[in-house]
Amino acid sequence: MPVTITENTSIDYDVQGEGPPLLLVNGLGFGRWGWFKQVPAFTRHFQTITFDVRGERDLGNGVADLTAEAVALLDHLGVGKTHVLGTSLGGFVAQELALVRPDLVDRLVLVCTSYGGRGPQAMSPGALADMMGLGTFSAEAAARKALVAATGDAYREEKPEEFEQIVHWRLADSSSAASYYEQAKAGARFDLSGDVGHVTSPTLVIHGAEDRYVPPANARALADAIPGAKLRVLEDAGHLVFVERFADVNREVVRFLKSGVAGPARETGGPGPEGEPGESEAWFRGVKSAFRSWVDRARAWIGLS
């Protein structure tokens, strides 16, 4: 049952799994379908809440309005305190929520996002053009161009059918141009550079090393700005790191939320949707990786490669 928040807008939501609440806040252009790699893993440990806001609204107060929508949903569900995970624009909402309603936020996970403002490294003009679909002449071409720039070549080559499914979902569940513009404008105005240091929730920052939309320098600055925050940068992943490296992301998130200590990020994908191998398996994979690296260096030294 949707939650009506104004005359013209409502919130559609799903609550799945059992355990401590975990609110997932999606990014610009994504609906709750975007958590298809997270929900199967997280619902084993948490009461996982995903949502979409439907209808046209004027975000005159920017991200603060988006945050108020999340608060309205939590109030409706009777959730007094929850873990919060936000990606991209959803990461802005998560930070704002942690600052204005710290009573609602237990642990905080910020994925492929920044504290806004100018930041240490701006998005390149080319990446901005790709994100906005400039030079395309159809909604499908624009969405595809934006999603290509959000992912790595290796991911699209290895999982072409999955990538096409994401394009399909993006088109099938796309908001109106006016709504998309309002959200993009809210994100562009967002700037917590002077306030994010007041976040009191234990925080984990996860980022893709190849992110073109939010260059990794912004993730490092975000983690440095939040007291005690932990940073995990995953190689071979772009802006959609939570899809491309879902096993590692899921593992890091579950460990952090359940223990408050994030384990070291590995640079290989996990064995399944949960992506939570035992400690002995993780150690063995690390040994194999180190051995392969040593062999490669030895071969190069003696001129075999």
C-alpha positions as CSV (number, residue, x, y, z in Angstrom):
1,M,0.0,0.0,0.0
2,P,1.5,3.3,-1.0
3,V,2.0,6.1,1.5
4,T,0.4,9.4,0.4
5,I,2.7,12.3,1.3
6,T,1.1,15.2,-0.6
7,E,-1.9,15.6,-2.9
8,N,0.3,14.7,-5.9
9,T,2.9,12.3,-4.5
10,S,3.1,9.0,-2.8
11,I,5.7,6.5,-1.7
12,D,5.7,2.9,-2.9
13,Y,7.7,0.6,-0.7
14,D,8.7,-3.0,0.1
15,V,9.7,-4.3,3.5
16,Q,11.4,-7.7,3.3
17,G,13.4,-9.9,5.7
18,E,13.8,-9.9,9.5
19,G,16.2,-8.2,11.9
20,P,17.3,-4.6,12.5
21,P,15.9,-2.2,10.0
22,L,18.0,-1.2,7.0
23,L,16.8,1.6,4.7
24,L,18.1,1.6,1.1
25,V,18.0,5.0,-0.7
26,N,18.5,4.8,-4.4
27,G,20.2,7.3,-6.7
28,L,19.1,9.5,-9.5
29,G,17.2,7.7,-12.2
30,F,17.0,4.4,-10.2
31,G,14.0,2.9,-8.5
32,R,14.0,0.2,-5.9
33,W,14.6,-2.3,-8.7
34,G,18.2,-1.1,-8.6
35,W,18.8,-3.2,-5.4
36,F,18.4,-6.5,-7.2
37,K,21.9,-7.5,-6.1
38,Q,21.5,-6.4,-2.5
39,V,18.0,-7.4,-1.4
40,P,18.6,-11.2,-1.6
41,A,21.7,-10.8,0.7
42,F,20.5,-8.1,3.1
43,T,17.1,-9.7,3.8
44,R,19.0,-12.6,5.5
45,H,20.2,-10.3,8.1
46,F,18.0,-7.2,8.1
47,Q,14.5,-5.9,7.8
48,T,15.2,-4.3,4.4
49,I,13.2,-1.3,3.3
50,T,13.2,-0.1,-0.3
51,F,11.1,2.6,-1.8
52,D,10.2,4.9,-4.7
53,V,8.5,8.3,-4.6
54,R,5.8,8.6,-7.3
55,G,4.3,11.7,-8.8
56,E,5.5,15.2,-9.6
57,R,6.9,17.5,-6.9
58,D,8.8,20.7,-6.6
59,L,12.0,20.2,-4.7
60,G,12.4,23.8,-3.7
61,N,14.4,22.8,-0.6
62,G,16.6,20.4,-2.6
63,V,17.9,17.3,-0.9
64,A,16.1,18.4,2.3
65,D,12.8,17.6,0.6
66,L,14.0,14.2,-0.5
67,T,15.1,13.6,3.1
68,A,11.7,14.6,4.4
69,E,10.1,11.9,2.2
70,A,12.4,9.2,3.8
71,V,11.4,10.5,7.3
72,A,7.7,10.3,6.3
73,L,8.1,6.7,5.3
74,L,10.0,5.7,8.5
75,D,7.3,7.4,10.5
76,H,4.6,5.5,8.6
77,L,6.4,2.2,9.3
78,G,6.9,3.1,12.9
79,V,10.7,2.7,12.6
80,G,12.4,4.6,15.4
81,K,16.0,3.8,14.4
82,T,17.5,2.2,11.3
83,H,20.7,1.6,9.4
84,V,20.8,3.7,6.2
85,L,22.6,2.9,3.0
86,G,22.5,5.5,0.2
87,T,24.0,5.5,-3.3
88,S,24.9,8.6,-5.3
89,L,22.0,11.1,-4.9
90,G,20.7,8.6,-2.3
91,G,24.0,9.1,-0.5
92,F,23.2,12.8,-0.2
93,V,19.9,12.0,1.4
94,A,21.5,9.5,3.8
95,Q,24.0,12.2,4.9
96,E,21.3,14.8,5.4
97,L,19.2,12.3,7.3
98,A,22.1,11.5,9.6
99,L,22.6,15.2,10.3
100,V,19.1,16.4,10.8
101,R,17.7,13.3,12.4
102,P,20.5,11.5,14.1
103,D,18.0,9.8,16.3
104,L,16.8,7.8,13.3
105,V,20.2,6.7,12.0
106,D,22.1,3.9,13.5
107,R,25.0,3.0,11.1
108,L,25.5,4.8,7.8
109,V,26.8,3.4,4.5
110,L,27.6,5.8,1.7
111,V,28.2,4.3,-1.8
112,C,29.5,6.0,-4.9
113,T,28.7,9.5,-3.4
114,S,30.3,12.6,-2.0
115,Y,29.6,15.5,0.4
116,G,28.6,17.6,-2.6
117,G,29.8,21.2,-3.3
118,R,32.9,21.7,-5.3
119,G,34.7,18.7,-3.8
120,P,38.3,17.8,-4.5
121,Q,37.6,16.7,-8.1
122,A,34.7,17.6,-10.3
123,M,33.0,15.4,-12.8
124,S,34.6,15.9,-16.2
125,P,32.5,17.7,-19.0
126,G,32.5,14.4,-21.0
127,A,31.2,12.4,-18.1
128,L,28.5,15.0,-17.5
129,A,27.5,14.9,-21.1
130,D,27.2,11.1,-20.9
131,M,25.1,11.2,-17.8
132,M,22.7,13.6,-19.4
133,G,22.6,11.7,-22.6
134,L,23.7,14.6,-24.7
135,G,23.9,13.9,-28.4
136,T,21.3,11.2,-28.3
137,F,17.8,11.3,-29.9
138,S,15.8,8.9,-27.9
139,A,15.1,8.0,-24.3
140,E,16.6,4.6,-24.8
141,A,19.8,6.0,-26.3
142,A,20.2,8.5,-23.5
143,A,19.7,5.9,-20.8
144,R,22.1,3.5,-22.5
145,K,24.8,6.2,-22.9
146,A,24.5,7.1,-19.2
147,L,24.6,3.5,-18.0
148,V,27.6,2.7,-20.2
149,A,29.5,5.6,-18.6
150,A,28.4,4.3,-15.2
151,T,29.9,0.8,-15.7
152,G,33.2,-0.7,-16.7
153,D,33.9,-2.4,-20.0
154,A,34.8,-5.6,-18.3
155,Y,31.4,-5.8,-16.6
156,R,29.4,-5.2,-19.8
157,E,31.5,-7.7,-21.7
158,E,31.1,-10.4,-18.9
159,K,27.4,-9.7,-18.2
160,P,25.8,-8.2,-21.4
161,E,22.3,-9.7,-20.6
162,E,22.4,-8.3,-17.1
163,F,23.4,-4.9,-18.4
164,E,20.5,-5.0,-21.0
165,Q,18.2,-5.8,-18.1
166,I,19.3,-2.7,-16.2
167,V,18.7,-0.6,-19.3
168,H,15.2,-2.1,-19.6
169,W,14.4,-1.4,-16.0
170,R,15.7,2.1,-16.3
171,L,13.4,2.8,-19.2
172,A,10.4,1.0,-17.8
173,D,10.5,2.8,-14.5
174,S,11.8,6.2,-15.6
175,S,10.5,9.3,-14.0
176,S,9.2,12.2,-16.1
177,A,11.8,14.6,-17.5
178,A,10.5,17.3,-15.1
179,S,11.0,15.0,-12.0
180,Y,14.4,13.9,-13.2
181,Y,15.4,17.5,-13.6
182,E,14.2,18.4,-10.1
183,Q,16.2,15.6,-8.6
184,A,19.3,16.5,-10.6
185,K,19.0,20.1,-9.6
186,A,18.7,19.2,-6.0
187,G,21.8,17.1,-6.3
188,A,23.7,19.9,-8.0
189,R,22.9,22.3,-5.2
190,F,23.8,19.9,-2.4
191,D,26.8,20.9,-0.3
192,L,27.6,19.4,3.1
193,S,31.3,20.1,2.9
194,G,31.1,22.3,6.0
195,D,28.7,20.1,8.0
196,V,29.5,16.5,7.2
197,G,32.1,16.5,10.0
198,H,29.2,16.6,12.5
199,V,27.9,13.1,11.4
200,T,27.9,11.0,14.6
201,S,26.8,7.7,13.1
202,P,29.5,5.1,12.5
203,T,30.1,5.3,8.7
204,L,31.4,3.1,5.9
205,V,32.2,4.7,2.5
206,I,32.4,2.4,-0.5
207,H,33.5,3.5,-3.9
208,G,34.5,2.2,-7.4
209,A,38.0,3.0,-8.5
210,E,36.9,3.8,-12.0
211,D,33.9,6.0,-11.1
212,R,33.6,8.7,-13.8
213,Y,30.5,10.4,-12.2
214,V,32.0,10.8,-8.7
215,P,35.8,10.6,-9.0
216,P,37.3,8.5,-6.2
217,A,39.1,11.6,-4.7
218,N,35.6,12.7,-3.5
219,A,35.1,9.4,-1.6
220,R,38.5,9.8,0.1
221,A,37.6,13.4,1.1
222,L,34.2,12.2,2.4
223,A,35.7,9.5,4.5
224,D,38.3,11.9,5.8
225,A,35.6,14.4,6.8
226,I,33.4,12.1,8.8
227,P,34.9,11.2,12.2
228,G,36.0,7.6,12.3
229,A,34.7,6.7,8.9
230,K,36.1,3.7,7.0
231,L,36.8,3.8,3.3
232,R,36.8,0.8,0.9
233,V,37.7,1.5,-2.8
234,L,37.1,-1.4,-5.1
235,E,39.1,-1.9,-8.3
236,D,37.5,-2.7,-11.6
237,A,34.2,-0.9,-10.8
238,G,32.6,2.3,-11.9
239,H,29.7,4.3,-10.5
240,L,27.5,1.2,-10.2
241,V,30.0,-0.5,-7.9
242,F,27.1,-2.0,-5.9
243,V,26.1,-3.9,-9.1
244,E,29.5,-4.6,-10.6
245,R,31.2,-5.7,-7.4
246,F,28.0,-6.6,-5.5
247,A,29.5,-9.6,-3.7
248,D,32.3,-7.5,-2.1
249,V,29.9,-4.6,-1.4
250,N,27.4,-6.9,0.2
251,R,30.0,-8.6,2.3
252,E,31.5,-5.2,3.5
253,V,28.1,-3.8,4.3
254,V,26.9,-6.9,6.3
255,R,30.1,-7.1,8.3
256,F,30.0,-3.4,9.1
257,L,26.4,-3.2,10.1
258,K,26.5,-6.4,12.2
259,S,29.9,-5.8,13.9
260,G,30.7,-2.1,13.4
261,V,34.1,-3.2,11.9
262,A,34.4,-3.4,8.1
263,G,36.7,-6.2,6.9
264,P,39.5,-5.5,4.3
265,A,38.0,-5.1,0.8
266,R,39.1,-7.9,-1.6
267,E,39.7,-7.2,-5.2
268,T,37.9,-10.3,-6.4
269,G,34.2,-11.0,-6.6
270,G,32.5,-13.3,-4.1
271,P,31.1,-16.8,-4.9
272,G,27.4,-15.9,-4.7
273,P,24.8,-13.3,-4.1
274,E,25.7,-13.0,-0.4
275,G,29.4,-12.9,-1.1
276,E,30.4,-13.8,2.5
277,P,33.2,-16.5,2.3
278,G,34.6,-17.9,5.5
279,E,37.9,-16.4,6.9
280,S,39.9,-19.5,5.8
281,E,38.6,-19.2,2.2
282,A,39.4,-15.4,2.1
283,W,42.9,-16.1,3.5
284,F,43.5,-18.8,0.8
285,R,42.3,-16.6,-2.0
286,G,44.7,-13.9,-0.7
287,V,47.6,-16.3,-0.7
288,K,46.8,-17.4,-4.3
289,S,46.6,-13.8,-5.4
290,A,49.9,-13.0,-3.8
291,F,51.5,-16.0,-5.4
292,R,50.2,-15.2,-8.8
293,S,51.6,-11.6,-8.4
294,W,55.0,-13.0,-7.4
295,V,55.1,-15.4,-10.4
296,D,54.2,-12.6,-12.8
297,R,57.0,-10.4,-11.4
298,A,59.4,-13.3,-11.6
299,R,58.5,-14.1,-15.2
300,A,58.9,-10.4,-16.2
301,W,62.3,-10.3,-14.5
302,I,63.6,-13.3,-16.5
303,G,62.1,-12.1,-19.7
304,L,59.4,-14.7,-20.2
305,S,56.6,-12.2,-20.6
